[in-house]
Amino acid sequence: MASPNLTIQDHTEKIKAMARSAFESARATVSFLRAYLSGRFALMAGDERGEIASWVVVTALVVAAAIVIVGIVTAKLTNTANNIQTP
């Protein structure tokens, strides 16, 4: 229970101090995580041997998916156009 001697302004100051402390703690944590992840990703990005093979595979898969999608859309459009009744 709150002390009867504290005013609303005292409670407000305590809440502000707690919020400031929580913000500083969160900022320090985010700063640490950012530095840690940056270091980890720098290690992975440093060695690019064999990267071309994975990019070729990914590009081939995207092109194949695009061809399949265009074929499906074309077939549906052609079927819909053929089913239009003319008077």
N, C-alpha and C positions, 0 to 999 in steps of 0.2 A: 504494500500500500504506500502511496506517496506521502512524503512528509508534509505536515500542514504548514510548515514554515516556508516552503518553496512557493514562489509566485509563478504565474504563467510564463513570465519572461525567463525565469530560471529553468523551467522545463524546456522552453524553446531553445535556450542556449545549450542545454544538455543534449537535446535531439540533434541540433546542428553539429555539435562536436562529435557525436556518434556517427552521423552521416559523413562528416569529413573524414573520420578515421576509416570508415568502411570504404569510402571512395579511394583513399590513398592505398588501402590494402588491395583493392581490386585493380587499381592502376599498376601497382607493383607486380601483381600476379600476371596481368596481361603483358606487361613489359618483359617479364621473365619468359613466358610462353612464346612470345614473338621472337625473342633472341634464340631460344632453344630450337624452335622449328626452323628458323632461318639457317641456323648452323647445320641442322640435319638435312635440309633440302639442298644446301650448298654442297654437301658431300655427294648427294645423289646426282646433282647437276654437273659435277666436275668430270665424271666419266661418261662420255657419250659414245663409246665404242658399241657397235651393234644397234644403234638407234635407227639407222636407215631401214633395217629389215622390219622393225615394228611399225614404222611409218608407212612402209609400202603395204603391209598387211592391212593396217587400218584404212588406208586410202582405198584399197581394193574392196574391202567390205562396204565402205560407204558408197562407192560407185555401183557395186552390185545391188545394194539396197535401193539406190535411186532408180536403177533400171527396172527392178521388180515393181516399185511403187508406180512408176510411169506406166508400166504395162498394165497393172491393175486398174489405174484410173482410166486409161485409154479403153480398156475392155468394158468397163462400166459405162463410160460415156457413149461408146458405140452401141452397146445394148440398149441404153435408155433412148438414144436417138432412133434406133430401129423400132422401138415400141411405141413411138408417138403415132397416134392415129390421125390420118389425114381424111378430110371429108370427101 
